[in-house]
Amino acid sequence: MSANNRLFLLPYAGVGAQVFLPLRKYLPPDISIVLLDPPGHGARSGKTPLTSIEDIVTDLINLHRQEFIGNFAIFGHSYGGRIADRLTRKLIDQGLSTPSH
């Protein structure tokens, strides 16, 4: 990954993506973290939670569409991994930029 890369992070079920904030101290300075909170979690706790992965992925793409450009990677832990997989597939299906990792 080259300079100005983004690492999108999806948390496990029931928590906000801020659980990943301690990772910052282990990453090179050219990688910026983007926390992906599904509605109802973390920074988006005031939003109505969604009950399907498809709805969550659509919501995240709509919210972060302008950030899914250039070099980026998506990481999800546990349930967040399932969302990351579906998010990547939907980016491909829609002809949008896809993650390098």
C-alpha positions as CSV (number, residue, x, y, z in Angstrom):
1,M,0.0,0.0,0.0
2,S,1.3,3.4,-0.9
3,A,0.9,6.9,0.8
4,N,-2.5,8.1,1.7
5,N,-4.1,4.7,2.1
6,R,-7.2,4.1,4.0
7,L,-8.0,1.1,6.2
8,F,-11.7,0.7,6.7
9,L,-12.5,-1.2,9.9
10,L,-15.7,-3.1,10.7
11,P,-16.3,-4.2,14.3
12,Y,-17.7,-7.4,15.6
13,A,-21.4,-7.5,16.5
14,G,-22.7,-5.3,19.3
15,V,-19.8,-2.8,19.5
16,G,-18.7,0.3,17.7
17,A,-15.6,0.5,15.4
18,Q,-13.8,2.6,18.0
19,V,-12.6,-0.8,19.5
20,F,-10.0,-0.6,16.7
21,L,-8.5,2.8,17.7
22,P,-5.6,1.3,19.6
23,L,-4.4,-0.1,16.3
24,R,-3.3,3.4,15.2
25,K,-0.1,3.2,17.2
26,Y,0.9,0.1,15.3
27,L,0.2,1.4,11.8
28,P,2.6,3.5,9.6
29,P,1.6,7.2,9.4
30,D,0.6,6.8,5.7
31,I,-2.3,4.6,6.6
32,S,-5.4,6.4,7.8
33,I,-8.2,4.5,9.7
34,V,-11.8,4.9,8.7
35,L,-14.2,3.5,11.3
36,L,-17.3,1.9,9.7
37,D,-20.1,1.9,12.3
38,P,-23.3,0.3,11.1
39,P,-26.4,2.2,12.1
40,G,-27.2,1.7,15.8
41,H,-23.5,1.2,16.8
42,G,-20.7,3.5,17.9
43,A,-20.7,7.0,16.5
44,R,-24.1,6.1,14.8
45,S,-25.8,4.8,18.0
46,G,-28.7,7.2,17.5
47,K,-29.6,5.6,14.2
48,T,-32.1,2.7,13.9
49,P,-30.1,-0.6,13.6
50,L,-30.5,-2.5,10.4
51,T,-31.2,-6.2,10.5
52,S,-29.7,-7.5,7.2
53,I,-26.2,-7.5,5.9
54,E,-27.5,-6.2,2.5
55,D,-29.1,-3.2,4.2
56,I,-26.0,-2.5,6.3
57,V,-23.7,-2.7,3.2
58,T,-26.0,-0.4,1.1
59,D,-26.0,2.1,4.0
60,L,-22.2,2.0,4.3
61,I,-21.7,2.4,0.6
62,N,-24.1,5.4,0.5
63,L,-22.4,7.0,3.5
64,H,-18.8,6.4,2.4
65,R,-19.0,6.2,-1.4
66,Q,-16.6,9.2,-1.8
67,E,-14.0,7.5,0.4
68,F,-13.9,4.1,-1.5
69,I,-11.3,5.5,-4.0
70,G,-7.6,5.0,-4.5
71,N,-5.7,2.5,-2.4
72,F,-7.8,1.1,0.4
73,A,-8.3,-2.1,2.4
74,I,-11.3,-3.4,4.4
75,F,-10.9,-5.4,7.6
76,G,-13.7,-6.8,9.7
77,H,-13.6,-9.0,12.7
78,S,-16.1,-11.8,13.2
79,Y,-19.5,-10.5,12.0
80,G,-17.6,-7.4,10.7
81,G,-15.7,-9.9,8.5
82,R,-19.0,-11.0,6.9
83,I,-20.0,-7.4,6.3
84,A,-16.5,-6.7,4.8
85,D,-16.9,-9.6,2.4
86,R,-20.3,-8.5,1.2
87,L,-19.2,-4.9,1.0
88,T,-16.3,-5.8,-1.2
89,R,-18.6,-7.9,-3.4
90,K,-21.1,-5.1,-3.7
91,L,-18.4,-2.6,-4.6
92,I,-17.3,-4.9,-7.4
93,D,-20.9,-5.5,-8.6
94,Q,-21.5,-1.8,-8.7
95,G,-18.3,-1.1,-10.7
96,L,-16.9,1.0,-7.9
97,S,-13.3,1.0,-6.7
98,T,-12.3,-2.2,-4.9
99,P,-10.0,-2.8,-2.1
100,S,-6.4,-3.8,-2.6
101,H,-6.6,-6.0,0.5
